[in-house]
Amino acid sequence: MRRVRKSLSDNLKDPQLASLEAKFPQLKTLLSRKVSRRQALTTGAKAAIGVGAVVVVGAAGYVAYTSVSPGGETVTTSPTTTATTTTAPTTGGAKPPFPLKFVHWHYQDAIINSYVERFQNVYGEWVEEEVLDNANYNTLLEAKINAGDKFDMNYQNADAALRLVFLGHELDLEDMPGIAQIKADLYPSITSAYSTIDGKLGGLPYFVSTRSATTANDKILDQYGMSGEYPTTWDELWDIGRKLQAKGLDKPILPHWFAVWYGLVWDLESELGGTFNDPDLTKTYFGKDFKPAFDPKAGPLYDLLKGWQKLYQDNTIDPIALTWGGDGPMVTAFNSGAYAFNPTAIYYFWAANDASQSQIAGSATLVPPGKGLTGVIDTGLYQKPKNNSGDVDRQLRLIKWFGYKDDQGEFLTAKSWFKSDLLNSGYKPVINLKEVQDAIRERMGDKTEQTLKALDEHIARMSTPFVYKSPLYPEWKQDVGSTILPAVVTGSISVEQGLQTMYDNANKLWQKYHGT
């Protein structure tokens, strides 16, 4: 089954875009260039963006998704890879009879290559990397699975990862040596998020972050006499926005409301979980039987969306976000200094404090989750494909090397991503490592302890929706983010109409995957 995605308008003559460009002229340059939202941090990518190197990091595959049925039939469009690299071991001794194959998206390719080489040198191994196009990663990976390709480890995002386990294409890691200690080192929220329906670990962490964690612009708050006035709940965030409006700040909050599933949908899940004390969203969203738990005519989700319509109508949020098809423009816009608050990914808070690309470096604060201002999990996993090269011991050793510790007992990749992009690993000990804290202190200075504490709290308390364990979710979310929620927020359709469509679609997919 092919899911057709409608392109969002980024018409440079749009009046909202023109208004925003008046605040920061570099936006026109950004929107006139087509750059994948998950391109690696290369000089070429930065030049293509042309706005002081907007850093877009983390997971891939958020843009395109192709459904794979349990029967295995998939329709895709021109599945192409971007690179295949084979490196034979450089140590002495016999070469393995066949390579281990590692499939991943583009991000910090040079670092990944160096860790592959080190793995090979330590163990006399042979690893072949296959790098898939970021924007179509999920589609391409599932096309490879349907084609019968063998590979030994791959990246995947949480909901897509557990979907592949459910469908039998990926295996859990309960047979990994040392799995009990690995689980003990993980935050409980991560163990829960990565566990399958029957409680088995579906992968090891590549990175862990949270959306939408709220970032504050201290310059704006100081300017309007509200220094240090940070919200502790979502309702308080909107109330502070209204206070800033009353003081004369136009559209004070830049929401995470771009019209794709990881924009509006993740903001919805963040606010729903935090506001109603429902971290797995089984009371307000989808139950543990994966049936929709929301009422199209009343209840928490209905009330939340009515509130969103009001925020849109009153311009407490900047509606420009709804015209964007990805998070690159959002990062650029907030880093310009025009807004007081931006619910965003934690790694974009890190970018906001980078003086090479942000006008508010040193003045951006990661707001703690407080009483209920939490986000939803944003994460990537290392997975164990079922159709692999055939040597399980070698396969598990490779996954453990990248997803846990190296031969020296060090959190190899976990430390790298934390130090370079504030990407948590999901392992509790990593945030306390001196070299990690020193790297954060270099950028955050006096805000280091405050940032570390807020970061730790966000990862520990973020929402991890139970419905991510069902294969229905990756299909259901697409239309919700790209068409239904934008229409609800703008008032093109009523809240009840939107929720009824979401409810009906969820029930159809439930029948497909869980019905008798």
Buried (B, 14 or more C-beta within 10 A) or exposed (E): EEBEBEEBEBEEEBEBBEEBBEBBEBBBEBBEEEBBBBBBBEEEBBEEBBBBBBBBBBBBBBBBBBBBBEEEEBEBEEBEEEEEBEBEBEEEEEEBEBBBBBBBBBBBBEBBBEBBBBBBEBBBBBBBBBBBBBBBBBBBBBBBBBEEBEBBBBBBBBBBBBBBBBBEBBBBBEEBEEBEEBBEBBBEBBBBBBBBBEEBBBBBBBBBBBBBBBBBBBBBBEBBEBEEBBBBBBBBBBEBBBBBBEEEBEBBBBBBBBBBBBBBBBBBBBBBBBBBEBBBBBBBBBBEEBBBBBBBEEBBBBEBBEBBBEBBEEBBBBBBBBBBBBBBBBBBBBBBBBBBBBBBBBBBBBBBBBEEBBBBBBBBBBBBBBBBBBBBBBBBBBBBBBBBBEBBEBBBBBBBBBBBBBEEEEBBBBBBBBBBBBBBBBBBEBBEBEEBBEBBBEBBEEBBEEBBEBBBBBBBBBBBBBBBBBBBBBBBBBBBBBBBBBBBBBEEBBBBBBBBBBBEBBBEBBEBBBEE
